[in-house]
Amino acid sequence: MSKHLADDIPPISRPFGSSETGLVQRARAFIADRFEASQPRLLVGYSGGGDSLALLLVLRELARVDACSVAAVHVDHRLRDEAEQDAHRVGSICRSLGVDVMVRRSSRHPGRLFPGVGIEEAARRVRFEAFRDVAADVGADAVLLGHHARDQAETVLLHALRGSGLHGLSGMAVDTVLDVPWWSGDDHSLLRVLRPFLAEKPDEVRRVAEQSGLPIIDDPSNDDSSFRRNRVRHELLLLMEDVAPGATGRLVSLAAIVREDEAALDDVANRLLERAVSDGALDWETFWGAPFGLQRRVVRNWVFMLRGSGDLSLDRVDAVIALAERGQGGKRVEIGGGWSVEYRKRSLRLVAPGGPQR
């Protein structure tokens, strides 16, 4: 897109013409299935790119017929020199659509705010903190994101490359509630996140944005091969489609199947967890004879239950189980973020950073 975008864009009345497209119809059904209220208040995470623009256009069309109300949030991560100009463009686009937009700018570069994690994860944390705050300010029922089928396939592949378990292979959820911030022990707020396009083909989503005639703000970092996700998108997925046409769709189907299996296994683990926990301590003898995979789930879910955030890495889960198997009272293992687990009196106890056992 030209860098010399006019400050103001003429108002757009009906980008979809006189009838709803299939994408709009499916989004209408998606929202109706998930909200009892006839007009839920929805907040779009709008980067300015084609996918989020398409989502904004679709929801704006549904708002026109009172199927919802819609506002937008744009986050300036301070990662690029052009970010402030992009935020100005986003404002112009939203004004042309008659949609309120809240722009939030990171207080510092994400890498300085969250040292020790990759820049993509640091930016994600900045983004979701902004989503949480704006959603609370405007009273939104949920934040909606424009991820589509290719994004889901990329996520599944990335998790597979990292050696993730079933949880990673389940990809992104269509409808989930996040505990923000999930990475620390600070006060938390629940944020409902919806992805109505997750099963949609990227070409159809992009077509909606392009046919609107509105500017699409493409982030040049999306083509930077130093990011693993970009190599998966531009190289690995293309190779997989060449070897096995339809691979993207099958990866999306795999994620849905694994997510269902995950829910079933978690149900079993949580039933066992209920019997094993007393005053916050996890009685090792209650579940020591369970299959190793189930032990892992019990430990992971127990930590999440007490800490309220964070995804315990597989090696830390295994370290906790090994600690219990050794049976040495008073020994501890670190599990990240200053937290640790202690084995004492045949039970596992979670120890907060600088604090007493939970």
N, C-alpha and C positions, 0 to 999 in steps of 0.2 A: 504494500500500500504506500502511496505517496506520503512523504513526510510533511507535505504542505497541505494538510487537511484543514478545511475551513473550520472556523471556531464553532459555527452553528450549522446544523443540518436541518433542512425543512421537515416539518412534522410528517410522520408516516401514519396514514390512516388505516389501510387494510393490506398489509404485506402478503396475505394469503388469498387475496381476491374475495370472491363471493361465497366460497364454500371451504369447509375444513379439509385439510389434507389428512392422509392416513396418520401421519405423525401427530397431528393435533388431536385426532380422534383417540389414538392410543394413549396420549398423555391425559386426556380428559378422563378416560376409564381408569387409568393408573391412579389419579388423584381421588376420584370418587370411591375407589376401593379402599383407600387408606385413611380417609377422614370422615368422621361422622358429620362435622360441620359442613353446611352447604357451600360456604365460601371461606375455605382455610386461608390463612395469611402466610404467603410463601415468599422466601427470600432466595434470590438467585445469586450464586457465586459467579460473578461476571468478570472474566479476565479481559475480555475484548476480543478473544479468539473466536473462530468460526463455531466451535461446538457450544460454547457458552452463549454466544449471540443467538444461535438457533433455539436454545432452551429459553432464552429471554423472550424471543419472538413468539414461541409457542405459548408460553404462559401469559404473555401480554394479550394474545388472542383469546385465551380462555378467560382472562379477567374481563375482557370486553363483553362477554356474555355471562358475567357474574358467576363463573365456575370457581373462581378464586380471586384473591387480591395479590398483587405482586409488587415487590420492590427488589432492588439489586444492591449488592455489596461488591466493591472492587478493592483489592489489596495491592498496595505498592510495597513490594518486598525490599526495595532499595538495592536490587541486584544489577540494574542496568541504568546507564545514563539517561535513556529515553523513557524511563518509567514514569516520571512526572508528566511528560507530554502525553503518554498513553492514558494516564488517569484523566487528563483534560479531554481527550478524545472520547473516552468512555462516558464522561458527563454529557458531552454533546449528543452522543448517540442515544443515551437514555432520555434526554430532554426531547429529542425528536419523536420518541415513542410515548412520551407522557408518563415515564416510569421514574419514580424517585430512586436515587442512587446515593449510597453512603460510601465515601472513599476513606480507607484507613491506610495509614503509612507506618511501616515498621519504625520503631524508635531508633534502631541501629541495624547494621547489616546482620542478617540471620546467623551467619557464621560466628559473629561475636556474641550474639545473644545465647546461642546454643553450641558452645565449643565441644568438640569431640564427636559430633555426628556429621554425616554428609550434608552437603549444602541443600540437596533436595528435601531431606527430612527436616532440616532446620527451617526452610521456607514453608514446608507443610505445617509446622507448628505455629509459625507466625500467622499463616492463613487461617487456621482453625481457631486460634484465639480471637482473631478479628471476626470470624463468622459467629462465634459464641457471643461476643460482646454486642455486635450489631443486632443479632437475632433477639437478644434480651431487650435492647433499646426500642425496637420496633414492634415487639410482641409477636414475632414470627412463630408459626407452628412448626416450621421445618426449614432447613436450608437445602436447596436443590442444586445438584451439580450436573454438568453436561457430559459425563463419561459415557462412551458408547462401547460397542462390542469389541472394537480393536483395542481400546484401552483395557478392557477386561482380559483379553487374550495376552496382552503385554504383561499385565500384572501377574497372571498365572505363570508365565514363562520366567519372569524375574524371580518370583518366589521359588520356582523349581531350581533355578540356577544357584540360588542361595542355600539350597538344601532344606527348604522349609518343609514342615510336615503337612498334614491335611489342612490345617488352618490356613496356611499360605496358599495351597492349591485351590482353596475355595474362592480366592480372588476378592473383589470388592462386593459388598452387599448392596442390594437394591434399596433396602430400607433398614437402617441401623440407628442405634443410639450410641453416641460416643461420649465418653467421660473426659471432658476437657478441663485441664491439661492431663493427658494420659501418661505423660513422661515424668511426672513429679508428684510429690506428696502435698502440693498446695491445695487450696480449696478448689473443689470441682463443681462444674455445672454440666448438666446433661444437654446434649445437642442432637436433635434428630436430623439425620442426613438422608436424603432421597436421591436416587439416580434413575430417573424415568427412562433414559435412553440406553440403559446398559445392554439391552438386547438388540439395539438398532444398528444398522450398518452405517459406517462412518460417511459413506458417500451421500446417503440420504440426508443425514444430519447436516453435512456441509452444504448440500444443495439448498436447503431452507435458508441458510445464512446468505449464500451468494445471490439467490433470487430476490432477496429483500432490497438489494441495491445499497445496503448500508456498508460502511467500511469494516473490514475485518483486520484486526490488529494482530499480525502474526509475530510471535516471539522468536527471534533468531536463535535462541538457545535450543529450540526444538529440533534444530538441525545440527547441533554440536555433537559430534561423535564421541567426545570425551565422556558424555553421560551414557551410562549403560542402557537406560531405557530407550534412548534414541537409536542405538545400535540394534537393539531388539526390534524396534519399529521398522527401521529402514533396511535392515539386513536379514536378521534371523526370521522374522515373520514372512518376508518376501520369499526367502529360501524355502521355508516350510510350505508355503502356498504353491511353490513351483513343484516341490516333491509330492505334496498331497493336497491338491486343490480342495478348498473348504476347511483347511486346518484351523483358521481363525474361529469359524463357527463352532467347530468341535471343541476347541479349547473353552469357549464360552459355555457350552453344554457340560463339559467336564466340571467347570467351577460350580455350576448349579447342582450337579449330582453330589459332588464332594461336600457342598454346604449342607445338603440334607443329611448325609452320613455324619457330618460333624455334629449336627444338632442331636441326632440319635445317641451318639457316643457321649456327648456332653450330658445328656439326660441321665445316662447310666452313672457317669462319674459323679454328678452332683448328688445323686441318691446315696452313693457311697460316702461322699463328703459329709453329708448330713449326719451320718452315723459316726464318723471318725472325729468330728470336731467337738471339743468341750472347752468352754471359756477361751476360745480363740486358738487353743493348742490342737495340733493335728496328731491324733493317736496313731502311731506307726503300725502297731500290731493289728489294728482294725482292718488294714488293707494291704499288709505286706505280702500276702499270698496272691494278690490279684495279678492279672497279666501286666507285664511291664508297661505296655502302652496305656493301660488304664491308670496305673500308678502315676505316670507322667501327667495325665489329665487332672487327677485329683490334686496333685501338688500345685500345678499351674493355677487351677481354679481357686484353690485355697489362698494362694498368695494374692490373686486378684481380688478375692472377697475381702481380705483384710486391708490391703494397700489401696484398693479402689482404683488403681490405674496401672498402666504399664503392661507390656507383653513380655513375659519371662522367656529368655532365650533357652533353646533346647539344652545347651551345655550346662546352664545354671540349674535347670530342672533336674538333669542327671546328677549334678553335684549334690543337690539336696537329697536325692534318693540314696546316693552312695554314702552320704553322711549318716543317714538313718541305718543303713545296712551295717556300717561299722560299729554302731551302737556305743560310741564313746561319748559319755556325758560331758556337757560343757563345751564341746567343740562347735565351731561355727563355719559357715561358708558365706561368702559375699554373693549377693544376687543382683547387684547393680544399684546405682543411685544412692549409695550409702546404706542400703538395706542389707540385712543378713538373716540367715536362718540358723537357729541353735537347736542342737539335740540335747534334751534333758528329760530324765525320768520317762524314757521310752516314748517321748513325744517331740514333735517339731514345733518350735515357737519362732514367730516372726519378730525380728528386732528392728525397730525404726532407727533412722540415722540419729545417733547421739541420744537415743531414748530407750525406755524400758521395753521389755517383751510385750507383744500385743496378745 
